[in-house]
Amino acid sequence: MTTFRSSRAVAVALVTSATFTDLVAYSVAVPVLPDLSRRLGASPTMIGFLFASFGVTLLTVSLPMGAVSDRIGRKAPMVGGLVALAASTLLFAFATSLPWLFAARLVQGAADAITWVVGFALIADRYRVEERGRVTGIVMSGTSFALMIGPSIGGWLYEVGGIRLPFLFVTVLSVAVAALFLWVDLPAPSVEQERVPVSLVLRQPAVAACAVAVVLASGTLSMLEPVLALHLGNLGIGPARIGLLFGIAAVVNAGLHPLFGRMADRWGARRMMLIGLTLSAFALAALGQTWSFRSTIAFQVPLAATMALMITPSLAYMAQATSLGGIDSFGVAYGLYNMAWGVGLLCGPGIGGVLFERIGFSRLVLIWAPALLVVTWLVARVQSSIRN
C-alpha cells in the first residue's frame, strides 16, 4: 500500500527541492565569489580557475555515482550529495585562504553531480516511459526558477548580512532537504540487480546520440552567455539590460518546460528533441542578425523556447534510450547525461570566445547553427524501437 512518505509525488517534490537548492547554491556564488576571492588575494585569472574547478568534479563524479546509486539505491547518495552541498557552502562561508575556496568549489561540483544524476534516475525508476516527460518538465521548471532568483538572493543577503550570510542560507536549505530525504520512503534496489558495465550503456547507439545532442545543447547555451553579452556591449547596451535579457530567457524556460514535457509524453521524447534541435538552429542564426535591445529580445525568446523544447525531452529520452538496449541502469545513463552537459559547459565558452574574437558574433552563430542540424540528422539516423 502506498503511503504519503512513499508516494511518487513526494519523491518528485523532493528531487525538485534538491535540484532547486543546488542551483541556488551555484547562482548565489555568482555575485559573491569574485569579491571574496579578491579579498583573499586572487587575480582575475585565478578567479577564472576557481569558477572552472566546479566542472572538474562534475565530470569525474557523475558517472561513478550514477553506477553506485544503481547498486545501493537512491536515498543514501541523495542525502550524501546534499550534505556535501551543505559542507561546500560552509567552506565558502568560513574560508580564509584560496586553497579552501578551491576545496569548497570542488566539493560543490561533486554535490551538483550527485544531486542531478541520482535525482533524475529516481524519477526514471518511479515513472513509466509515457509519464517521464511531464515529470521532467515539472522538475526543470522549478530549477529554472532557482536560476532567476539565486543571484538576487545572493546579492541581497550579502548586502544585508555580509559575505557569510548567503552561504549560510544555502547550508540551512541543503540540510533541510537532506533531512526530508532521510524521512521519505524510497524503494530499495532489487536484490537481483546486476552490476551493469558502464561500457554496455555507452555502446547503445541511441544513448551515444543523445549524449552528443546534450553536449551541443549545453555548449550552445554556455557559448552564448559570454559572447552575446560582448556583442550587445559593442552595440552600446549596458549590463542592466543585458541581465534583463537573460532574465527574460529564464522566465520563458521556466514557463515552457512543463508544456514541453507533456508534449514529449504525447508525441515522443525523441521526436520533440529533434524538432527542438532543428528549430534552435534557425533561431540561433536569426539571433546573429540582432541590431538593438528590442530586436535581441525578439530573437532571444524563440531561441530560449526552442532550446527548452530540446532539453526537456532529452532528459526523458536518455532513460528511453537506455531501456532500448534492455538496460535499467538509469544512474549510469544520467551520469553520462551529466558528463555530456559538463563537457558542453567547459568547451562552449572557450570555442565561442576564440571564434568571436576572430570572426565576430554574426558569423560565429552562422557557423554554429549548422552543427545543430548535423546532430539532428545524427539522432534521426539512430534506429529506435521506442514508439514516438
SVG drawing of the C-alpha trace seen along z (x, -y; Angstrom):
<svg xmlns="http://www.w3.org/2000/svg" viewBox="-2 -53 49 65">
<polyline fill="none" stroke="black" stroke-width="0.4" points="0.0,0.0 1.4,-3.4 1.7,-5.8 2.4,-9.6 6.1,-9.0 6.4,-6.6 4.3,-8.4 5.7,-9.4 4.5,-13.0 6.6,-13.4 9.6,-11.9 9.2,-14.4 8.8,-17.3 12.0,-16.4 14.0,-15.9 12.8,-19.3 13.8,-20.8 17.2,-19.2 18.0,-20.5 16.5,-23.9 18.8,-24.1 21.8,-23.0 21.2,-25.8 20.5,-28.4 23.9,-27.4 25.5,-27.7 23.9,-31.0 24.3,-32.6 28.1,-32.3 28.0,-34.4 27.8,-37.8 29.7,-36.8 32.7,-34.6 34.6,-37.2 34.6,-39.7 35.5,-37.0 38.3,-35.8 39.8,-39.3 39.8,-39.7 41.9,-36.6 44.4,-37.9 43.2,-36.2 44.0,-37.6 41.3,-37.6 43.0,-34.5 42.8,-32.7 39.2,-33.6 38.5,-32.1 40.2,-28.9 38.2,-28.9 34.9,-29.0 36.1,-26.4 37.2,-24.0 33.5,-23.2 33.5,-21.3 36.4,-19.1 34.4,-17.2 31.2,-17.4 32.8,-15.4 34.7,-12.9 31.9,-12.2 28.8,-12.0 29.3,-8.5 30.7,-6.7 28.0,-8.0 25.3,-7.1 26.6,-3.5 26.8,-3.4 23.2,-4.6 22.1,-1.8 23.6,0.7 22.8,-0.7 19.7,-2.7 18.9,-6.4 18.4,-7.6 21.9,-7.4 23.6,-9.1 21.0,-11.9 21.5,-12.5 25.2,-12.4 25.1,-14.8 23.1,-17.3 25.3,-17.0 28.3,-17.6 26.5,-20.7 26.0,-22.0 29.7,-21.3 30.8,-23.2 28.8,-26.3 30.1,-26.2 33.6,-26.1 32.8,-29.1 31.4,-31.0 34.5,-30.4 37.3,-30.1 40.4,-32.1 42.6,-31.2 42.4,-30.4 43.1,-26.7 40.0,-26.5 37.9,-28.3 39.1,-25.8 38.3,-22.9 34.8,-24.3 34.3,-24.7 35.4,-21.2 33.1,-19.7 30.2,-21.9 30.8,-20.4 30.7,-16.8 27.5,-17.7 25.9,-19.0 26.8,-15.8 25.2,-13.6 22.1,-15.6 21.2,-15.8 22.3,-12.3 20.6,-10.4 17.6,-12.7 16.7,-12.0 17.5,-8.3 15.0,-8.3 12.3,-9.8 13.1,-7.2 12.7,-4.5 9.3,-5.6 7.6,-6.7 6.8,-4.9 8.1,-6.0 4.9,-7.8 5.0,-9.8 8.6,-10.9 8.4,-13.9 5.6,-15.5 7.5,-15.0 10.8,-16.1 9.2,-19.3 8.0,-20.0 11.5,-19.5 13.1,-21.6 10.6,-24.4 11.4,-24.5 15.1,-24.6 14.8,-27.3 13.2,-29.4 16.3,-29.0 18.4,-30.5 16.1,-33.5 16.2,-34.2 19.6,-32.8 21.8,-35.8 19.3,-38.2 19.2,-36.3 23.0,-36.1 23.4,-39.8 20.7,-40.9 21.9,-38.6 25.4,-39.8 24.4,-43.4 22.2,-42.7 24.4,-40.3 27.9,-40.3 29.7,-37.7 28.9,-34.7 25.1,-35.0 24.3,-33.9 26.3,-30.7 24.9,-30.0 21.4,-30.4 22.2,-27.7 23.7,-25.5 20.5,-25.5 18.4,-24.9 20.6,-21.9 20.4,-20.3 16.6,-20.7 16.2,-18.9 18.7,-16.2 16.5,-15.6 13.5,-15.3 15.2,-12.6 16.0,-10.7 12.3,-10.8 10.9,-9.8 10.4,-6.1 12.2,-5.1 12.2,-1.6 15.3,0.4 17.2,1.7 16.2,5.2 18.4,7.9 18.5,9.3 20.0,6.1 23.1,7.0 26.1,4.7 25.8,3.2 29.2,2.3 29.4,-1.3 30.7,-0.3 27.5,1.6 25.4,-1.6 27.9,-3.6 27.7,-1.2 24.0,-1.8 23.7,-4.0 20.6,-5.9 22.4,-6.7 25.5,-7.9 23.4,-10.0 21.5,-11.6 24.8,-12.4 26.2,-14.2 23.0,-16.2 23.3,-17.2 27.0,-18.3 26.0,-20.6 22.9,-22.0 25.0,-22.7 27.8,-24.1 25.4,-26.4 23.9,-27.9 27.3,-28.3 28.8,-29.8 26.1,-32.4 26.5,-33.6 29.8,-35.5 29.7,-36.3 26.2,-37.6 27.0,-39.9 30.1,-41.1 28.2,-41.6 25.5,-43.6 28.1,-45.7 29.5,-46.6 26.0,-47.8 26.0,-50.1 23.7,-48.0 24.5,-48.2 24.9,-45.4 21.4,-46.1 19.6,-45.5 21.8,-42.5 20.9,-41.0 17.2,-41.7 17.6,-39.9 18.9,-36.7 16.2,-37.0 13.5,-37.0 15.0,-33.9 15.0,-32.2 11.3,-33.1 10.5,-31.6 12.3,-28.4 10.6,-28.1 7.2,-28.5 7.6,-26.2 9.4,-23.2 6.1,-21.6 4.4,-22.1 7.2,-20.5 7.4,-17.6 3.7,-16.8 4.3,-17.1 7.2,-14.6 4.9,-12.2 2.2,-12.6 4.3,-12.7 7.6,-11.1 10.7,-12.5 12.9,-11.7 10.7,-13.4 10.3,-16.5 14.1,-16.6 14.7,-16.5 12.2,-19.3 13.8,-21.4 17.3,-20.9 16.1,-21.9 14.2,-25.0 17.1,-26.0 19.5,-26.1 17.2,-28.6 16.6,-30.7 20.4,-30.8 21.1,-32.0 18.4,-34.7 19.9,-35.9 23.1,-36.7 21.3,-39.4 20.3,-41.4 20.9,-45.1 19.3,-46.5 18.0,-45.6 14.4,-45.1 15.5,-43.1 17.6,-40.9 14.5,-40.2 12.6,-39.3 15.2,-36.8 16.3,-35.6 12.9,-34.5 12.4,-32.0 15.9,-30.6 15.2,-30.1 11.9,-28.4 13.4,-26.0 16.3,-25.1 13.8,-24.2 12.0,-22.1 15.2,-20.2 16.4,-19.9 13.3,-18.7 12.6,-15.8 16.3,-14.9 16.1,-14.1 13.2,-11.7 14.8,-10.3 18.1,-9.4 16.1,-6.9 14.2,-5.6 17.5,-5.2 18.9,-3.1 15.9,-0.9 16.1,-0.3 19.1,1.9 17.3,3.9 19.1,2.0 17.6,0.3 20.8,-1.3 19.3,-4.8 22.0,-6.0 24.7,-5.3 22.6,-6.8 22.1,-10.1 25.7,-10.1 26.6,-10.1 24.0,-12.8 25.5,-15.0 29.0,-14.4 27.9,-15.4 26.3,-18.6 29.6,-19.3 31.7,-18.8 29.5,-21.4 29.9,-23.8 33.6,-23.5 34.0,-23.7 31.3,-26.1 32.6,-29.4 36.2,-28.7 35.4,-27.9 32.8,-30.7 35.3,-33.2 38.0,-32.3 35.7,-32.5 34.0,-35.7 37.4,-37.4 38.3,-36.4 35.1,-36.5 32.5,-38.3 29.1,-37.3 27.1,-37.1 29.5,-34.8 30.0,-32.8 26.4,-31.8 26.0,-31.2 28.8,-28.7 27.5,-27.2 23.9,-26.8 24.6,-24.1 26.2,-21.9 22.8,-21.7 21.3,-20.4 24.1,-17.9 23.4,-16.5 19.7,-16.4 20.5,-14.3 22.7,-12.0 19.9,-11.4 17.3,-10.9 19.5,-8.2 19.6,-6.2 17.0,-3.4 14.8,-3.1 12.1,-0.7 10.6,-3.3 7.1,-4.3 7.0,-8.0"/>
</svg>
